[in-house]
Amino acid sequence: MKFSLVACLLGATTLATAVSHELEKAPVDRLGKRCTGTIASLKDVAAAVKCQTVNIKSFTVDAGKTFELDLADGAVVNLQGDITFGSKSWEGPLMLIQGKDVTFNGGGHKLDGQGAKLWDGYGSNSGGVTKPKFFKVKMSGVMDNFTLLNQPVQGFSVSNPAKLVIIIVDVRAGAAKGHNTDGFDLSSAKDLTITHATVYNQDDCVAINDGDGITIENSTCIGGHGISIGSIRANKVVRNVVIQNNKVIDNDNGLRIKTYDNQPGASVSNVRYTGNVVTNAKKAGVIIQQDYTNEGATGKTTVGVPISGVHFTGTNSVSVASGAKRVYILCAKGSCSDFDFAGLKTSGGSAGSITNVSVKNYSL
């Protein structure tokens, strides 16, 4: 009898220990408390993000610090004042937000990165001071109605884990020395829509580097390098992209796909342009190039990244400046396929050139 009782107790202890270990491995409950947290300094963040509702008051983020919001599932964030970020030479990011099914209400307020204090014409390239990226977005849900002002370098860096809509967001970097001031850099993005955004900058309005199911629509790009897919490097895949009803004004390029040469595992496929208006493009209206480098195009490509299914539908109106090319395409032999430009109307400048691809329904 004693033996049986001891064995039973030992078995229960073993089971309890096993359950304890499994509980330790179990994911932490991401549902926030039914409370409202208020942030008026970085010291308030840890407690506030435990709540389902987070209100952010106006304050200044210390230089060299990241304003990080690791939010509960389903959290609602209300920006209730302007946020200023102290200026310092460092990697950043200035702000990071992550969470599932989050609603970020911007309330028309500004996030000011004070980038002008660091702008030196070099951007993130060698030769200049290190500059922090601004806003890293790793959430799903909705972000709306705020301004990202004066990013030191790249504005939004988006790698959303699930469906995300970014709506009525302005990105403004107004000085000529603000190099690499991309509006939206997208990497590992999925099921993402950016709509009714306005970007004033000196680099890509949008740069789609890696992602699936991306829509850029009803947005305005002023003064930068246009709406870009790329620059594509090894193992980066972009597919199922819709770029529609946008205005691209006074940019170097209008609509662009750019890849580095000889990048294994990379590809671009199923890209549709419709209803876009490009005005006064200074270099090229539509440009698809497989010879891109950060230092400039090489003019030659040997092993191109596969690019397929590029279609212009509806009506896309592209006008270029007097010294610009209406269309410029440079593909390696056999690397580009299924290009149909039936919905493209071009004017101004010179015709440009098309190399190593047959384009349906368009001629120079």
LUMTOR-870104 format. One line per 8 residues: number of its first residue (from 1); their letters; for each residue x, y, z of N, C-alpha, C. Coordinates in steps of 0.1 Angstrom, whole numbers, m for minus. Layout:
N
NUM = A = X Y Z X Y Z X Y Z  ...
//
This chain:
364
1 = MKFSLVAC = 8 m12 0 0 0 0 9 13 0  19 13 9 28 24 9 35 26 m4  39 15 m10 46 16 m23 37 22 m34  24 18 m34 15 24 m43 12 38 m41  12 43 m28 9 57 m25 21 65 m29  33 60 m26 45 67 m30 46 69 m45  43 58 m53 43 58 m67 33 68 m73  22 68 m66 11 77 m71 16 92 m69
9 = LLGATTLA = 22 95 m57 27 108 m54 38 112 m64  47 103 m67 58 106 m76 52 109 m90  42 101 m94 36 103 m107 30 117 m108  23 120 m97 16 133 m97 26 145 m98  37 143 m90 48 153 m91 54 155 m105  56 143 m111 62 143 m125 52 150 m134  39 147 m133 29 154 m141 29 169 m139  29 173 m126 29 187 m123 41 194 m129
17 = TAVSHELE = 52 188 m128 65 194 m133 64 196 m148  58 185 m155 57 186 m170 47 197 m174  36 198 m166 26 209 m169 33 222 m167  41 223 m156 47 236 m154 56 240 m165  64 230 m170 73 233 m181 65 238 m194  54 231 m196 46 234 m208 40 248 m207  36 252 m194 31 265 m192 42 276 m194  54 273 m190 65 282 m192 67 284 m207
25 = KAPVDRLG = 65 274 m215 67 275 m230 55 282 m237  44 282 m231 32 287 m237 33 302 m240  27 307 m251 28 321 m254 21 330 m244  27 342 m242 21 351 m232 8 357 m238  m2 358 m230 m15 364 m235 m13 378 m240  m16 381 m252 m14 394 m258 m26 403 m256  m36 399 m250 m48 407 m248 m45 417 m237  m47 430 m240 m44 440 m229 m54 441 m219
33 = KRCTGTIA = m51 448 m208 m61 451 m197 m71 461 m202  m83 460 m196 m94 470 m200 m91 483 m192  m81 490 m197 m78 502 m191 m73 512 m201  m71 524 m198 m65 534 m207 m52 539 m201  m41 537 m209 m28 541 m205 m25 555 m212  m17 563 m205 m14 576 m210 2 577 m211  6 582 m222 21 584 m224 24 598 m226  32 604 m217 36 618 m218 51 619 m217
41 = SLKDVAAA = 58 607 m216 72 606 m217 76 591 m219  88 588 m222 92 574 m224 90 566 m211  91 573 m200 89 565 m187 75 559 m186  66 565 m193 52 560 m192 49 548 m201  58 545 m210 54 535 m220 52 521 m215  60 516 m206 60 502 m201 46 499 m195  41 508 m187 28 506 m181 16 508 m191  18 518 m199 6 522 m208 3 511 m218
49 = VKCQTVNI = 14 504 m224 11 494 m234 5 482 m229  3 480 m216 m4 469 m211 m20 471 m212  m24 483 m216 m38 486 m217 m43 485 m231  m56 483 m233 m62 482 m246 m63 495 m253  m64 506 m245 m64 520 m251 m51 527 m246  m44 533 m256 m32 541 m252 m34 555 m258  m33 565 m250 m33 579 m254 m20 585 m253  m15 591 m264 m2 597 m264 m3 612 m264
57 = KSFTVDAG = 3 619 m254 3 633 m253 15 639 m260  15 652 m262 27 658 m268 39 658 m259  50 653 m264 63 653 m256 75 652 m266  87 653 m260 99 652 m268 106 639 m264  109 631 m274 117 618 m271 131 622 m270  138 616 m260 152 619 m258 160 615 m270  170 623 m274 179 620 m285 186 606 m282  186 598 m293 193 585 m292 184 574 m286
65 = KTFELDLA = 171 577 m283 162 567 m278 151 564 m288  146 551 m287 135 547 m296 122 548 m288  112 554 m294 99 554 m288 92 541 m293  93 531 m285 88 518 m289 75 514 m282  66 510 m291 52 506 m287 50 491 m290  52 483 m281 49 468 m282 35 466 m277  25 466 m285 11 467 m281 4 454 m279  m6 455 m271 m15 443 m269 m23 441 m282
73 = DGAVVNLQ = m28 429 m284 m36 426 m296 m49 434 m295  m52 440 m306 m65 448 m307 m64 462 m300  m52 466 m297 m50 479 m290 m55 491 m299  m60 501 m292 m63 514 m299 m54 525 m294  m46 531 m303 m37 541 m299 m42 555 m305  m43 565 m296 m47 578 m300 m36 588 m298  m31 594 m309 m21 604 m308 m28 617 m306  m25 623 m294 m33 635 m289 m24 648 m289
81 = GDITFGSK = m12 647 m295 m4 658 m296 8 655 m305  16 666 m308 27 664 m317 39 658 m309  47 649 m315 59 643 m309 71 648 m316  81 653 m309 94 657 m314 105 648 m309  113 644 m319 124 635 m315 137 642 m315  145 641 m304 157 647 m302 167 643 m313  176 652 m317 185 650 m328 198 644 m323  202 633 m330 215 627 m327 220 618 m338
89 = SWEGPLML = 232 617 m340 238 608 m350 238 594 m344  229 585 m349 228 571 m345 220 563 m355  219 550 m353 212 542 m363 197 543 m363  191 545 m351 176 545 m349 171 531 m348  158 529 m350 148 539 m354 144 548 m343  138 560 m348 133 569 m338 120 564 m332  112 556 m339 100 550 m334 97 536 m340  92 528 m331 89 514 m335 75 510 m330
97 = IQGKDVTF = 66 505 m338 53 500 m334 51 486 m339  46 477 m329 43 464 m333 31 459 m325  24 450 m331 12 445 m325 2 439 m336  m8 432 m331 m17 426 m340 m31 433 m340  m37 436 m351 m50 442 m352 m50 455 m344  m40 464 m346 m39 476 m339 m46 487 m347  m52 497 m340 m57 509 m346 m49 521 m341  m42 527 m350 m34 539 m347 m41 551 m352
105 = NGGGHKLD = m47 559 m344 m54 571 m348 m44 583 m346  m40 589 m358 m31 600 m357 m36 614 m353  m49 615 m355 m56 628 m350 m51 640 m357  m44 639 m369 m39 650 m376 m26 656 m370  m20 649 m361 m8 654 m354 5 651 m362  16 656 m357 29 654 m364 39 647 m355  47 639 m362 59 633 m356 71 639 m363  79 647 m356 89 655 m361 103 649 m358
113 = GQGAKLWD = 110 644 m369 123 638 m367 134 647 m367  132 660 m369 142 670 m370 154 667 m379  151 661 m390 162 656 m399 171 666 m404  165 679 m405 173 689 m411 186 692 m404  187 688 m391 199 690 m383 210 681 m387  206 670 m394 216 660 m398 218 659 m413  210 665 m421 211 664 m435 224 670 m440  231 662 m448 244 667 m453 246 664 m468
121 = GYGSNSGG = 235 659 m474 236 655 m488 240 641 m491  245 634 m481 249 620 m482 239 609 m479  228 613 m472 218 604 m468 224 593 m460  221 580 m463 227 568 m456 239 563 m463  244 570 m473 256 566 m480 269 570 m472  280 563 m475 293 566 m469 297 581 m472  304 587 m462 308 600 m464 301 610 m455  289 607 m451 281 615 m442 280 610 m428
129 = VTKPKFFK = 274 617 m419 271 612 m406 261 602 m406  261 593 m396 251 583 m394 238 589 m391  227 585 m397 214 591 m395 204 581 m391  195 583 m382 185 573 m378 174 572 m388  169 560 m391 157 558 m398 146 562 m388  134 565 m394 124 572 m386 114 562 m380  105 556 m387 94 549 m381 93 535 m387  96 525 m378 96 511 m382 82 505 m378
137 = VKMSGVMD = 75 500 m388 61 495 m386 61 480 m387  57 473 m377 57 459 m377 43 454 m371  33 461 m375 19 458 m369 10 455 m381  m1 449 m377 m13 448 m386 m24 456 m381  m34 460 m389 m45 468 m385 m46 480 m394  m47 492 m388 m50 505 m395 m41 516 m389  m35 524 m397 m28 536 m393 m34 547 m401  m38 559 m394 m44 569 m402 m41 583 m396
145 = NFTLLNQP = m41 593 m406 m42 607 m403 m31 613 m394  m19 613 m399 m8 620 m392 3 623 m402  12 631 m398 23 636 m406 36 631 m401  45 626 m409 59 622 m406 67 634 m412  73 641 m403 80 654 m407 95 652 m406  102 656 m417 117 657 m416 124 645 m411  122 634 m418 129 622 m415 144 624 m418  153 620 m409 167 621 m411 171 613 m423
153 = VQGFSVSN = 167 600 m424 167 593 m437 154 586 m438  153 573 m443 140 567 m446 129 570 m436  117 573 m442 106 576 m433 100 564 m427  90 557 m434 84 545 m429 92 533 m434  95 524 m425 101 511 m429 90 500 m425  83 495 m434 71 487 m431 74 472 m434  72 464 m424 73 449 m426 62 443 m418  49 445 m423 37 441 m415 35 426 m416
161 = PAKLVIII = 32 420 m405 30 405 m404 17 400 m410  7 409 m411 m6 406 m417 m13 419 m422  m25 418 m426 m32 429 m433 m30 443 m426  m26 453 m433 m24 466 m428 m28 476 m438  m36 486 m434 m40 498 m442 m34 510 m436  m27 518 m444 m21 531 m440 m28 541 m448  m36 551 m442 m44 560 m449 m43 574 m444  m43 583 m453 m42 598 m450 m30 601 m442
169 = VDVRAGAA = m18 597 m447 m6 600 m440 3 608 m449  9 619 m444 18 628 m451 32 625 m446  41 625 m456 56 624 m453 62 636 m459  69 644 m451 74 656 m457 89 658 m452  98 659 m462 112 662 m460 116 672 m471  116 685 m467 115 696 m477 128 701 m482  140 698 m476 152 704 m480 160 696 m491  167 703 m500 174 696 m510 185 686 m505
177 = KGHNTDGF = 190 689 m493 201 681 m488 196 668 m481  183 666 m481 177 654 m474 178 642 m483  190 637 m485 192 625 m494 187 613 m487  182 603 m495 177 590 m490 165 592 m481  157 602 m484 145 604 m475 133 597 m481  134 584 m484 123 576 m489 111 578 m480  99 579 m487 87 580 m480 83 567 m473  81 556 m481 78 543 m476 87 533 m481
185 = DLSSAKDL = 94 526 m473 103 514 m477 95 502 m472  92 493 m481 84 481 m478 93 469 m480  94 461 m469 102 448 m470 95 438 m461  93 426 m467 86 415 m461 71 420 m457  66 428 m466 52 433 m465 43 423 m471  31 422 m465 21 413 m471 7 419 m468  m2 419 m478 m15 424 m477 m15 438 m472  m8 447 m479 m6 460 m474 m12 470 m484
193 = TITHATVY = m20 480 m479 m26 490 m487 m21 504 m482  m15 512 m490 m12 526 m487 m21 535 m496  m30 543 m490 m40 550 m497 m41 565 m492  m43 574 m501 m44 588 m498 m32 593 m490  m20 589 m494 m8 595 m487 m3 606 m496  5 615 m490 12 625 m497 26 625 m493  36 625 m502 50 624 m499 57 635 m507  64 644 m499 73 654 m504 87 650 m500
201 = NQDDCVAI = 96 647 m509 109 642 m505 119 643 m516  131 637 m514 142 637 m523 146 623 m527  138 613 m525 141 599 m529 129 592 m533  128 579 m532 116 572 m537 104 576 m528  93 578 m535 81 580 m528 77 568 m520  77 557 m528 75 543 m523 85 534 m529  92 526 m521 101 516 m526 97 502 m521  92 494 m530 88 480 m526 99 471 m529
209 = NDGDGITI = 105 466 m518 117 458 m518 115 443 m517  104 440 m511 101 425 m509 86 425 m503  78 417 m510 64 416 m505 54 410 m514  42 408 m509 32 401 m517 18 407 m514  11 411 m524 m2 417 m521 m2 431 m517  4 440 m525 6 454 m521 m1 463 m530  m9 472 m525 m16 482 m532 m12 496 m528  m8 504 m538 m5 518 m536 m15 526 m544
217 = ENSTCIGG = m23 534 m537 m34 540 m545 m38 554 m540  m43 562 m549 m49 575 m545 m39 584 m537  m26 583 m541 m16 590 m533 m9 600 m543  m2 610 m536 6 620 m544 20 620 m540  29 620 m550 43 620 m548 49 633 m554  56 641 m546 61 654 m551 76 655 m549  84 657 m560 98 661 m559 108 650 m556  104 638 m556 113 627 m553 118 619 m565
225 = HGISIGSI = 118 606 m563 123 597 m574 112 588 m579  100 590 m576 89 582 m581 85 570 m573  75 563 m578 70 550 m572 78 539 m577  86 532 m569 95 522 m573 92 508 m568  95 498 m576 97 484 m571 112 482 m571  117 479 m560 131 478 m558 137 489 m550  151 489 m549 159 480 m557 160 466 m552  159 457 m562 157 442 m558 171 436 m558
233 = RANKVVRN = 174 429 m547 186 422 m545 183 407 m543  193 399 m540 192 385 m539 181 380 m530  173 370 m534 163 364 m525 152 373 m521  150 385 m528 139 393 m526 129 391 m537  116 389 m533 106 386 m542 94 396 m540  90 402 m551 79 411 m551 69 406 m561  56 404 m556 46 399 m565 32 404 m561  23 405 m571 9 409 m568 9 423 m563
241 = VVIQNNKV = 13 432 m572 13 446 m568 3 454 m577  m4 463 m571 m13 472 m578 m9 486 m575  m7 494 m585 m3 508 m583 m13 516 m591  m23 523 m584 m34 528 m592 m38 542 m586  m42 551 m596 m48 564 m593 m39 573 m584  m26 572 m587 m17 581 m580 m12 592 m589  m8 603 m583 m2 615 m590 13 616 m586  22 616 m597 36 617 m594 41 629 m601
249 = IDNDNGLR = 44 639 m593 47 653 m598 61 657 m596  68 662 m607 81 667 m606 91 658 m599  90 645 m602 99 635 m597 110 632 m608  121 627 m604 131 622 m614 125 612 m623  119 602 m617 112 591 m625 98 591 m621  90 585 m630 76 583 m627 73 570 m620  73 560 m628 70 546 m624 82 537 m627  87 531 m617 100 524 m619 101 510 m613
257 = IKTYDNQP = 108 501 m620 112 488 m615 127 488 m616  134 485 m605 149 486 m606 154 474 m598  163 466 m605 169 455 m599 185 455 m601  192 450 m592 206 448 m594 208 436 m604  219 435 m610 223 424 m619 227 412 m611  223 400 m617 228 387 m611 225 386 m596  212 385 m593 207 384 m579 199 371 m578  206 360 m573 199 347 m572 187 347 m563
265 = GASVSNVR = 176 340 m567 165 339 m558 155 351 m558  158 361 m566 150 373 m567 140 372 m579  129 379 m578 120 380 m589 110 391 m587  103 396 m598 92 405 m597 82 400 m606  69 399 m602 58 393 m610 45 399 m607  36 400 m617 22 404 m616 21 418 m610  25 428 m618 25 442 m614 15 449 m623  5 456 m618 m5 463 m626 m5 478 m622
273 = YTGNVVTN = m4 486 m633 m5 500 m632 m18 505 m638  m26 513 m631 m39 518 m638 m42 531 m632  m46 541 m640 m52 553 m636 m41 563 m630  m28 561 m632 m18 570 m627 m15 581 m636  m12 593 m630 m8 605 m638 6 609 m633  15 609 m643 29 613 m640 31 626 m648  36 637 m641 37 650 m647 52 655 m645  58 659 m656 71 665 m656 82 656 m649
281 = AKKAGVII = 82 643 m653 93 635 m649 106 640 m655  117 641 m647 129 647 m652 139 638 m659  138 625 m656 147 615 m662 140 605 m671  129 599 m665 122 589 m673 108 588 m668  98 586 m677 84 584 m672 82 571 m667  85 561 m675 84 546 m671 98 541 m673  104 535 m663 117 529 m663 118 515 m657  122 506 m664 124 492 m659 139 488 m663
289 = QQDYTNEG = 147 487 m652 161 485 m654 167 474 m646  175 466 m652 182 455 m645 197 457 m642  200 470 m643 214 474 m642 217 483 m630  207 484 m621 208 494 m610 219 491 m600  225 502 m596 234 502 m584 231 515 m577  235 515 m564 233 527 m556 242 538 m561  252 535 m568 261 545 m573 257 550 m587  247 543 m593 242 547 m606 241 535 m615
297 = ATGKTTVG = 233 536 m626 231 525 m635 244 522 m643  247 510 m646 259 506 m653 257 506 m668  245 505 m672 242 505 m687 243 491 m693  246 480 m685 246 467 m690 241 457 m679  236 446 m684 231 436 m675 233 422 m682  238 412 m674 241 399 m680 231 388 m675  228 388 m662 219 378 m656 208 386 m649  197 389 m656 187 397 m651 178 390 m641
305 = VPISGVHF = 173 398 m631 163 393 m622 150 391 m630  144 379 m630 132 377 m637 121 387 m634  116 394 m644 105 403 m643 94 399 m652  82 396 m647 71 391 m656 58 397 m652  49 398 m662 35 402 m659 34 417 m655  40 426 m663 39 440 m660 29 446 m670  18 450 m665 6 454 m673 2 469 m669  0 477 m680 m6 490 m678 m20 489 m683
313 = TGTNSVSV = m30 491 m675 m44 489 m678 m51 502 m676  m64 503 m681 m71 516 m680 m64 527 m687  m62 538 m681 m54 549 m687 m44 554 m677  m31 553 m681 m20 559 m673 m14 570 m682  m14 582 m677 m9 594 m685 4 598 m680  15 597 m688 28 600 m684 34 611 m693  38 622 m687 44 633 m694 58 636 m688  68 638 m696 82 640 m691 87 653 m696
321 = ASGAKRVY = 98 658 m689 104 670 m692 112 669 m706  116 680 m711 122 680 m724 134 672 m726  142 670 m715 154 662 m716 153 648 m712  140 644 m709 138 631 m703 133 621 m713  133 608 m709 129 597 m718 115 593 m714  106 591 m724 92 586 m720 93 572 m715  100 563 m721 101 549 m716 115 545 m718  120 539 m707 134 533 m708 133 519 m702
329 = ILCAKGSC = 136 509 m710 136 495 m705 149 488 m709  156 483 m699 169 476 m701 168 462 m694  166 451 m702 165 438 m696 177 430 m702  181 420 m694 190 410 m699 182 401 m708  189 394 m717 182 385 m726 174 374 m719  161 373 m722 153 362 m716 149 364 m702  151 376 m696 147 378 m682 134 385 m680  129 391 m691 117 399 m689 106 393 m699
337 = SDFDFAGL = 94 392 m694 83 386 m702 69 391 m698  60 390 m707 46 394 m705 45 408 m701  50 417 m709 48 432 m707 37 436 m717  27 443 m711 16 448 m720 13 462 m715  15 472 m724 14 486 m720 2 492 m727  m9 485 m729 m21 490 m736 m26 502 m730  m25 503 m717 m31 515 m709 m21 526 m706  m11 527 m715 m1 538 m712 m1 548 m724
345 = KTSGGSAG = m2 561 m720 m1 572 m729 10 581 m725  19 584 m734 31 591 m730 33 604 m739  40 614 m733 42 626 m741 54 633 m735  60 642 m744 71 650 m740 84 643 m742  95 650 m740 109 645 m740 112 637 m753  120 626 m751 124 617 m762 117 604 m760  117 596 m770 110 583 m770 116 573 m760  130 573 m759 136 564 m750 140 551 m758
353 = SITNVSVK = 141 540 m750 145 527 m757 140 515 m749  138 504 m757 134 492 m751 143 481 m756  150 474 m746 160 464 m749 157 450 m744  157 440 m752 156 426 m748 143 422 m742  132 429 m747 118 424 m743 109 429 m753  98 421 m756 88 425 m765 76 431 m756  72 443 m760 62 450 m752 49 451 m761  38 444 m756 26 445 m764 19 458 m763
361 = NYSL = 13 462 m773 4 474 m774 11 487 m770  24 488 m773 31 500 m772 43 500 m781  45 512 m787 57 513 m796 63 527 m793  76 528 m795 84 540 m792 80 551 m803
//
